[in-house]
Amino acid sequence: MTKKKLLIHEVFKKAQKDFPATSTKSGLSSALSNYFEESLKFMINERSFVRYHNASIRDNRDPDIKDVLILDKLSQYLGCTDFLDFSRTFVKHDEDANKTTVKIKVDEDEESLTEKLSNIIINITNEQHFKMPEFVKQNGLGIVGIFLIGSVLIGNYSAGSKSKNSSTPLSFFGGLANEQNCMFWDDNEYKLMDCEDKNPQRNPVPKDTVQLRYFKRITRKDTLTVYNALGKTWYSKFNGNVEFFTMDGVDPDNGRELRASTVYIIQKYAQ
């Protein structure tokens, strides 16, 4: 389950506890909208909550939420600092099948290992519903066997996700260090960055491969015509200035939702 979808699932799950007087989609959406406006001083209308519910819970797909501020506020409702914090730390509490705990005891006569390794807990959490093989649970493979399995799993993941010629440094067990799992808006397009990057000029958001590839600001507005832009571009109007973009979403500079370009907008502001 993706983080956006999981976020909506958890928001409505918490809403069912917070607002027990109602259990319908519309009722919960209305209660959430009122709560966000009154308690968080942030407006998300009832229709938006219904749309998020339909996408994530009814249709089992990602909600169309491009505004990072909305994701942050939804995450704060769950007790997280922001969406990045939610993405890094939140684990679905009732999904035990996604989490396997392996406790390894080292025999007292195993002198080759220090006392610090005498009680090791390994928590494995994976969104693709990874389950520890039954033969590992039922048979004592020993510490070496467990670490070998871990090395193979991590090694396969690294090999599948990076090119053989990649110069990305490796961390413990061959895992990739400093992966660029965030992105930032660089004037006209999104670019990848390390989530731990402390550059104050960048506002990191979780990586979205679709936005990275297709979401661009159109820098040559004078090339747009009704023929080539109608139905293919979106715009943001702020303080009399209109900017055009290549796909629907949110203007990263002001947080406003984009609108589909109309004949009037194209003829007045694009040429």
Secondary structure, DSSP 4 states (H G I P E B T S, - for coil): --HHHHHHHHHHHHHHHH-TT--SHHHHHHHHHHHHHHHS-----HHHHHHHHIIIIIS-S------HHHHHHHHHHTT-SSHHHHHHH---TT-GGGEEEEEEE--TT-TTS-GGGGEEEEEEE-TT-----HHHHHS--HHHHHHHHHHHHHHHHHHHHS-TT--PPB-GGGPBSS---EEEE-SSBEEEE-TT---TT---EE--HHHHHH-BB-S-GGG--HHHHTTT-EEEEETTEEEEESSSSB-TTT-PBPEE--HHHHHHH--
